[in-house]
Amino acid sequence: MDVKRLVAQMTLEEKAGLCSGEDFWHTKAVERLGIPATMVSDGPHGLRKQDEKVDHLGVNDSIKAVCFPTACATAASFDRALVTKLGEALGDECQHENVSVVLGPAVNIKRSPLCGRNFEYFSEDPYLAGEMACAHIHGVQSRNVGTSIKHFACNSQEHRRMSSSSEVDERTLREIYFPAFEAAVKREQPWTVMCSYNRINGVYASENKWLLTDVLRGEWGFNGYAVSDWGAVADRVKGIQAGLDLEMPGSGGYNDKKIVKAVREGRLDEKLVDQACERILNIVYRFVENRKPDTPWDKEAQHALAADIAADCMVLLKNEGDALPLKKGDSVAFIGEFAAAPRFQGGGSSHINSFKITSALDAAKEAGLKVRYAQGYSVREDAATDAMIAEAVQAAREAKTAVVFAGLPDSYESEGYDRAHMRMPECQNRLIEAVAAANPNTVVVLHNGSPVEMPWIGKVRAVLEAYLGGQAVGQAAVRVLFGDVNPSGHLAESFPLRLEDNPSYLYYLGEGNRTEYREGVFVGYRYYDKKQMDVLFPFGHGLSYTTFAYSNLRLDFGKSVLEEGDTVKAAVTVKNTGRRFGKAVVQLYVGAVNADPIRPVRELKGFEKVALQPGEEKDVFFTLDKRAFAMWNTQIHDWYVPAGQYRIEAGDSSRNLPLRTEITLSDSRELPRHYDMNSVFVDLMADPKAKALLKPIMEESSRKFAGEQNEGQTDAAKEAVSEEMGEAMMRYMPLRALVSFGASEDTARALEEIIRRIND
């Protein structure tokens, strides 16, 4: 379709109208020109299509659909292929239902465990979030259906989300909060990018030209349309100027009129309106011209797929004395309301109207397993009566193993508000303590969208993190508990011991409408590892019913200077040393040794999931590009590799890295330097050119300083000013101090000339 020709035929009013939605879920049609409306729909982990009574947050029902595991779970799979399969299934649903764009994935960084929407986000780590996003987008868009990666950018809290300004420094933006978006745009080109509600350093994302045009399009090459989060537009004219193409939902024509008026008054270039229309129509026709209305939607098959995905996402956090897997002939007590009615998704705009839900209790009965059930607590009342606990204790005593299904109720975490603490309901903690006291073989299965404190962790034998695992989570949990599936998930976020340990604790939520990201790049494990802090469970952690051995880390790179396009090849051998089939997640981390400027100890830069039979071993290969070693340099506003040694580590979590080696690298570019009379000697001596020019003056000054220090000094004076102190004073002395301490006028002039020559 020649969209430029179409736009040229449109009136200004029609063009302005095209830049906003018809309703909550449809773009506008222009019937005069045959331009169709298309539908978008919520659904990072399932299709939330509303047909008649439409709303944003799901007060009104959507169609019956399949709820897959949420992002907090799928990221724990560390499995790109698995996430791509989920995306393909979503794409098929959209084709079947005539939905052009599915609103997701959400890739905001988990800055704090308190964010109410963390269940929709992948990780605290930008590399992992980016890899998962690319896999998801690839799957959906392979079906000629678009995605809308969100929320761009720095939407890390729900508190005051429509007014708060995320105050983030340049380096932190580039190293932590941008990379997942950047990777997805450069590698997979999502059809749309959704801007966030919040401000970034004082400017609303919806009218932030630097964000939506300079970075997104100019640097990363985005070629789709930018859409607002629902209700995120503050000033529509500024939005058009910034590069926000589509406002959702429609404003009933109110903002369309503002666009028309601004163009006619000369405040807005009509070419920018044309450009927005072209971008929107390119996506509209990309879907329309690739429609496949006969695409089947087998919900039962997708339910089975949801169970398979959920099982591979579950993380075995603890397994003392091989408490798991359970034997199918043993008596087992399933305790806790989540065993019969699991919590499998979060609240808000992504809430799926599931056509079917399989609980663990249902799955156990269908499998013919010997399971007894006790409710244990009430989610609705958020309480456990004495009678409930007594029943649970009795069931636990009479079973070989007691499995408590616990976690966070819907009211504890949802879109729209943040958690107030990291605790589970007290009634559930009390239940777990009572059951563990009655039966030493107690296992806990957790249903939650983000980390929780576990005061009972030392009293239970095993903990299985099921996260919010979708509508088939119960079926998946039973498979893992009884050993039909060997757990292979690994944590995509750190579990701190206490909320107070989190690096954002002091400033999360902010003051008024300002939230300062004072922890900078030290988010999640980057902070805990730098501080050498104990955590409940580290980033990347995950156990298995088998064991793996890692060996033979080797590198292939014959140079010391990294230029654009250069890569370092790494390889690791992993072997299944146990007696069961299993999947290992090999993780590769890179860190600067003795880093100056201050950098994290290590950062995830590669991972692969490897399936191995007992005794089988495989080589796993990684390619590290220049970015894997670089940091964002605010002097040149670009990525830069500081000269020095870099440590490469491999293992199965950020705290279990048995393999390590080092490599010496530097950037091919020389950073610009500027000196003046306030520059200190230690910095100048680190610059070879400056050091050579200053050497004669330094030697003369050192002799003079040493002579004055020693001449006529008493013993007491010598004790007061040691030789080490004198050397330190010289290192940190600015050049101007030589003049202050009696340098000749010739020396002062010589210094000024040397500075000029260095800077030139």
N, C-alpha and C positions, 0 to 999 in steps of 0.2 A: 504494500500500500504506500502510495506517495503522500506521506503525512504533511509535507511542506505545502503541497498543492491544496490539500484539505484545509489547512490552517489559513492559507491565503484567501480562501472563500468564506471564512467565518467572519461574522461581525465582531466588534470589540466586546459586546455584551455576551456573545456566545463563547468567546475565548475566555473571558473572565469567569463565566459559569463553569467551563470545563475544569477550571483550577480548584473546584471544590466538589465534595460528594453530593449526590442526589439525596442520600439518606445515610444511615449508619454504615451500610455495607456496599453501596453501589456508586460507581462513577457516573457522571451525567452522559446521557445520550444527546446527540444533535440530530433529530429526526430529519430535518430539512436536507442534511447532507449524508444521511445514512450512517452516521456514526453511532455505534451501539454502546449501551451501558455494559459494564462488566462488574462482577461481584468479587469482593475480597472477603476474607473470613479469618477470624482468630483460629489459632490452632498450632502452636509449636509441637504439641504431642497428640494431636487429634483434631478433627474438623468440628468447629463450633459454628455451624451454619444456622442462621436464623432466617426463617422464611417470611413470617407475617409480622408479629409484634416484635420489633427489633429494639435492642438496647445494647449498651457496650459491656456492662459488667455481668450480664447473665441472669438478671432478674427474671426475664422471660425465657422459656425453654427453647433450646435449639433442637435440631433433628437428632435422631438416634444415630450414634456414631461409635467408633472404637477409640478408647482412651489408651494410648501407649504410655510407657514409662516417661516421667517428666525429665527435664534436662539434668537435674541433680543426680538422677539415677543413670541416665545414658552416658554422661561424662565419666562415671565410675567404671564403665565398661572398658575404657581406653581402647576401643575397637572402632576404627573408622568404617570398616565394612558393615558392621552391625548398624551403625547410625545411618549409613547410606541406605540400607534396606528399609529402615523406618521412614526415611524421606521418600523413597519410592512408593511405599504404601500410602503415605499422605498425598502424594501427587496423583495416584490412581483415584483416591477418594475425591479429590478436587475436580478431576476430569469428569468423573461420574456425576458430580453435583453442579457442574458448570461454574466452578469457582476459579477465578483467574490468578489470584495471589493469596497465599496463606501467610498470615502475619507471624513470622518467626524465621529463624531462631532468635532467641534472646541471648546476648553474649556479654551482658554487663558483668564486671568483675565482682566477686564476692568479697567486698571490703570488710564486712562485719557479719558474724553469724546472725545478727539481729534483723537484717533486711527481710521484710515480709515476703518479698518476691524471689528469694534465693532459690526456691524450688524450680523456678523457670530458667535459672541461669546455670551455666555449665561449671564454672570453676573460679578459684582464686588466682589461677595461673593463666596468663594471657596466651601462652603457646598452646596449652591444652584446649582452652576455649576456642581458639582459632581453628585448630585441627578438627574439633567436633563440629564447629559451624560449617566448615568447608564440606565435610562429609554429608551433613544434613542438607545443605543447599544443593549439592551435587545430586543427591537422590531425588529431591522434589523436582528440580528443574529438568532432570532427565525425562520427565513426563510432560514437558512443555507447559508447566505451571510455574508461576513465579513465587519467589520468597520475598520477605521484607525483614531483613536483618535489623535488629533493634536492641536497645534504644540508644541512639547516637546523640550524646555520649555522656558518661559519668552519671548515669542514673543508678546510684548505689544505695538509695534509701527511698522509702515510701513517704516518710514524714515530710510534709510541706513540699511534696514532689513537684507541684505545679508552680511554685514560687521560689523555691530555694536555689541559691547559687552555689555550685560546686567550685570551690576555690582550689585549683590544682596547678602546680608549677609545670613548666614546659617539659622537663625531663620525665616527670611522672606520667603525664599524659601520653607521651610517646612510648615509654617503656612498659606501662601497665594497662592503661585504659583504651588505647588506640589499636594495639597490634591484632586483636581478634577481628576487629572490623577490617583492618588493612588487609590481612591475609585472605579473608573471605572475598573482598572486593577485587583484589588483584588476581586471585586464582579462580574464583567461581562466578564473579559478576552477578550477584543477586539482582533480580529485576528491579527491586525497590530497596531503599534504605529509609527506615523510620527514625525521625528525630525524636529526642526525648523531651519531656516536659520542662525540665530544669534549665536554669542558666548555667553557662560555663564561664567562669571568671567574669560574672556580671552581665553577660549577654545571653538572652534566651536562645536555646538551640534552634528554634524555629526561625530565627532571624539573624543567625550567626554566619556571615559570609565566609569568614575564615574557615569555619567547620564544614559547611555544606558545599562551598565552591573551591576555595583555595586548596584545602586538604583532600576532601572526598573526590572531587573531580580533577583538580589540577595535578595533585601529587599521585593519587592512586588510580586515576583513570576510570572512575565510575561512569557508566553510560545509561543507567536507568533513570527512574524518577525518584525524587525525594518526597516523602509523605510525612505529614505531621502525625504524632501520636494523637489519639482522639481527644480533641479539645486543647491541644498544646499551642495553638496559634495565639500570639499576643498582638502583633501588629502585622496585618496581612500584606500591606504594601512593602514593609521592610522584609517580609518573608520572601516575596517574589524577587526582590533585589538581591537577597542573600542566596537564592537558589532553592527555596522550598517550592516545589512544583504543585503538589496536591494538598489541599486542606481537608482533613477528615474529622468528624463528619461534616455535612454541609451546614452553613450558617443561615440557611433560609434566604440566601441571596444578599444578606447584609454585607459580608466582606467582598462579595462579587462587585457590588456597587462601589465600594471603596477603591477597588482596582480600576474600574472604569473612570471614576472621577480623577484619580491620580494621573492616569494616562492623559486625559483631556486637559488637565491643568499643567501638564509638562513636568510633573514630579516623578513620573515613572515611565521609563522607556518601553514602548509597546513591543519592541523586539524581545524584551525579557519575558513578556507574557506569551509571545509566539513560541519562544524557546521552551517554556514550561508546557505549553500545549503539545508541542512536538514530542517532548519526552514522554508525556502521558500517553499519547496516541501510539507511539512506538510500542509500548508495553501492551496497550489494549489490543492492537492488531497482532502482536506476537502470539497472544493467547487465542484470539478469534480465528486466526488463520491456521492454527494447529489444534483446533478442537477435535476431541475424540469422544463424542457423546455416548458411544456404545461401550466405553470402558467399563468392564464389570467391577463390582464392589462386593467381594465375598467377605462379609463381616465375620463369619465363623473362622475362615482361614486367617483373617487378620487378628482375631482373638488368639488363635494358636501362635501366631507370630509374636504378639504382644507378650505371651507367656515365655517364649524362647528368649526374647530380648531381656525381659525382666530377670530371668534366671542368670544371664551372663553379666548383669549389672550389679548383682548383690555382692556385698563386701563382707567377708568373714573377718570380723575385727579381733575376735579372741576365740581360741579353741583349746582350752586347758585339758590335758590328758586325753586328747582325741574324743571329747564329748560328742562331737559330730563327725561323721554322719550317724543318724539314728538307725537302729536295726528295725526292719519292717515287722518283725514278729514281736517286738517288745511292746509293753503297755506304755502309752504316752498320754500325758495330760496337756491339752491345749487350753491355756488360761488367758483371759483378757478379751474384751469385746471386739478388738481388732481381728481376732481369729475368726469371728463369725461375720463381722462387717468391717472389712479393712478400710483404712484411709489410704487412698491410692493416687490422689491428685490434690492440687491446691485450689484455693478459692480465687474468684475474680474472673477476668476476661478470658482466661484459658480453660475454664471449667467445661468439661465435656459431658454431654448427656449420654452416658454409656448404655449401649444396647444390652449389655450382659456384664455381670460381675461374678468372678469366681473367688470365693473366700478360701482360706486355708482349711477351714473345717469342711467345706463342700468338697474340696479337692481330696482331702484325706478319706472322706467317706466314699467318694467315687473310686478311689484306689483300693478300697477294702482294708484300710489300715485300722489298727486297734487304737482308737483315740477317744478320750473322754473330754468333755468340754465343761468349763466353768467360766461364767461371765467375768468375774473379778472386779470390774468397775463399770461405771456408766459414763459414756462420753457426753451424753446430753446433760447429765447432772454434774459432770466433772467431779465424781465422788465414788468412793468405795465404802459401802456399808460394812459393819462388822459381820453381817450374815454373808455378804459376798466374799469377804476375805476368808471366813471360816470354810465356806464351800471350796474355795480355791486351794486352801491349805490341805483339806481332806483329799481332794483330787490329786494333789502333788504327792502326798504321803503314799497313796495307793498306786502310784505309777513309777516305772523305772526312771523316766525322765519327765521333767515338767518344762514345758515351753511356754513362756509368757510373751504374748503379743502386745507390745506397748508402743508409745510414741507420742506424737503431738496431735491433739484434736484440731479440727478446722479452725476453731476460734483462736488458736495460738499463732497461726501464720497464714497470711493472705495478702493478696494485692490490696493496696489502700492504706495499710498501716504496718508498722514495724513491731517486732517482738520487744517486750520490755525486759526480758531476761532470757537466759539460755537453759532454764530448767524444764524438765518434764513435769506434768501434773503431779502434785504431791501424793494424790491417791494412788497413782501408778507406781511411784517409787516405794510407797508403803507396801503395796501388793508384792512387788518383786522381792523386797526384804523378807516378807513373811513366807513366801513360797520357797525362797532360797534356804531359809532356816528349816523348813520342813523337808526339803529334798536337796541334797548336795549336788545332784545332777540337774541343775537348772540352767536352761538356755533362754536367752532373750532375743526376740526378733523385733527390730525397730522399724516403725513406719513414721518417717519425719522428712521434712524438706531441707533441713539444715542441722548443724551440730547441736547436740544436747550434752549437758553435764550428766555424769553417771556415778552418783554417790555409792551405788551398789556394785561397782565393777569388780571389786575384789571378792565378792560373795557368790558370783555366778561362774559357771564353767565355760560358757560360750556366749558370744554376741554376734548376731547376724544383722547387718545393716541392709534393710530392704528398700530404704528411701520411699519415695512415692512412686511405686512401681507399675502404675497403670491397672486397668480393670482385671487383668489376669495375674495380679501379684500373688494371690493366695495359691494358685496352681504352681507358680514358679517357686514360692517359698517351700512348699512341700517337696518339690523335686530336689531342691538344694538340701533341705533338712535330712532327707532320707537317702541322699547320695546318688540319685539318678543324674544329677548335674553337679559337677565339681565347681565350687565357687571360684570365680576368677576376676571379680571386680576389685578395683583399688581406689582409694579415696582421692577425689578430685579437689579436696579441701582439707585443711588441718582441723582436727578436733582439739581445741585447747582444753586444759584442765578446768579453767574458770573463764567466765566472760571477761573478767578484769585483765586477763593475760593478753587479750586481743590488742594489736597495735593501734587500732582506731578507737579504743575504749573511751579515752578522755574527751574526744572531740566528735564522735559519731552523733549524728542528727544536727549538730551545730548550734549556733545561737541565732535566734530569729530566722531570717532568710539567708544566712551565710553558713556554709559548711566547709570548714578548712580541712583539706586532706594532708594534715601535718606529718603523717607517717611516711609520706612520699612514696618511694618505690618499695618500701619495706611492708608489703602486704602478705599476710598469710605466712607460709613457711620461710619466705625471705627474711621476715622479722624473727621468727622463732629460732631459725638456724643461726642468724647473726648474733642473737642474744644467748645462744646455747641454752635455751629454755626447755624444760620438760614439757611435753604435751601429752594429752590422753592418747591420741593416735596421730601419727605424722602424715603429711601429704604423701600420697602414693602408696600408703600401706594397704595390704590385703593378703590374707592367708589362703591356703589351699588345703585340700585333703591329700595332696602329694607334696613332694619337696623338689626344689630346683637348685642347681649349682651353676654359678656364673664364673667364667674363666676367659683368659686369653683376650683381654682388651688390647687392641692394636690400632695404630693410626697410620694413615698414608698421606703425607704432605711433606714435600721436600724443600719448602721455602720458609723464611721467617717473616716475610712481608705479605700481608693479605691485601690483594687488590680486588676491585669489583669483578665478580664472576668466579673468583677462586673458591674452592671448596676443600674442606678437610674430610677425608673418608675415615670412618671409624667402624670397627667390627667387634662383636662380642659373641662368645660361645655360651649357649645355655643348654643345660641337660636336665631331663626329668630323672631324678635320682630316687623316686618313690615307686609305689606299686600300682598307681592309678593313672589313667589318662588325665591330663590337666592342661591348662593354658597359663603360660607365664606372661607377665607384663614386664618387658625389659625397658628400663628407664635410663636415659642418658642425660647427665647434668654437666653444665659448663660454669666455671667460676674463675675470676681473676685472683691470682695469688698476691697477697700483700697489696690489695687494690688501693690506688690513689688516683682519682677521687674515690669516695666511699661507695662500694658496690655490695650486692648480696654475696653471700658465701658461695651459693650455687643457684643456678636457674635451669629448669627443665628445657631441654632443646631437642629432645628426640624420644620417641617411645615406639615399641612394636609389641603386638600381642601374638604369641607363638603357641600353637597347639602341639603337644608332645605326648607320645606314647611312653610307657615306662621304659627307661633305659635309653630313650631316643635323645639325640642332641642335634642342635641346629646352630648355624652361624646367623647372626642378625646384623644387618648392615645399616649404617646411618650416614647421612651426608650433612655436614655442618657448613653452612655458608658464612659469609662475613658477618651477617647480622647475629649469628649465634655467639659471637665474641664481642660484639659492639655494644656501646652504650650511647645514649643520646647526648651529644655535646652542644650545650647552649651557646657556645661561642660561635660555632659555625652553623648551628641549627641543622645538624645532620648527624647521621650515625658515624661513629668513630671508634677504632680499636686502639686503646692506649697501649703503648709498648710495654711488654712484660711477659711473665709466665702465666699460662692459663691451665687450670686443672680440669681434666675430663674424668668424670666418675660414672660408674654404671652399677646398677643393682635393681632392687624392686621397691624402693621407696626413698624419700629424701633423707631418711635416717638409716637406711641399710644399703650402703654402697661399697661392697667388698672390692671392687675394681677401681683403680685410679691410675692415671698417668698425666704427664705434663707436657706442654708444648710452648715454645717461645714465639710470640707473634708481635707484629706491629702494623700500623696502618701505613699505606703508601703515601699518604698526604702529610704535609707538615702543617701543624696548627699555626695560625697567625699569632704573633706575640707583640706586645707593646709594653715598653718600659718607660719609666720616668724617674725622677729623683726620689720618689717615695717607694720604689721597688726595693725589696730586701735582697741581701746577698745570697741567701740560700736558694732563691728562685733563679737568680741570674747564674749561679754556679751550676744549676741543672741544665742550662742551655749551653751547649758546646760552643756556639759562636760567641755568646756573651762572655763565657768563661775565658776564652782565649784573649779577648780584647781587654778584659778587666784584670787579668792575672798580674801584670806588673804593679798596678795600683793596690791590689789586694795584698801582695807580698810586702810592699812597703808599709801599708797600714798595719799589717799583722806584726811586723818587726817593731814599729813605733809603739803600738798598743802594748805589746809584750814588754818592751823596754820601760815604758812609763809605769806599767803594773809592778815590775820588779824593783825599779830604782828607789832606793831609800825606804822600802817598805819594812815595817816591823813585822814580827811573827804574827801578831794579832790581825794586822791588815791582810797578810797573805792567807790567813785562815778564812777571812771574810770574803775574799775574792779569789776563788780557786782558779786553776788553769782551765778546768772544764767550764766554769762559769764564763770565763773570758771568751772561750771559743764559741759558746752558745750566744753570747751577746753579739759577737761578730756575725754569726750566721743570720740572726734575725734583725740585724741593723739595716735601716734604709740607707740608700746612698747619701742622702742629704746629711746624715749624721756625721759623715766624714768631715764635712765643712764645720758642723757644730763643734766637733772635737778637735779642731785646730788644723785641718788640712789647709794647704796653701791655696792662694787664688788660682794658681796655675793648675793645681789638682782639680779644683772645682770646674774650671773651664774644660779640662781634659775629660772629666766625667760627662759633662753635657755633650761633648763631641762624640764620645763613645756611645752614649745613649742614642744619639741621632743616627750613627752608623748602624747600630744594632737594629733599630726600627726600620731603617731603609732597606 
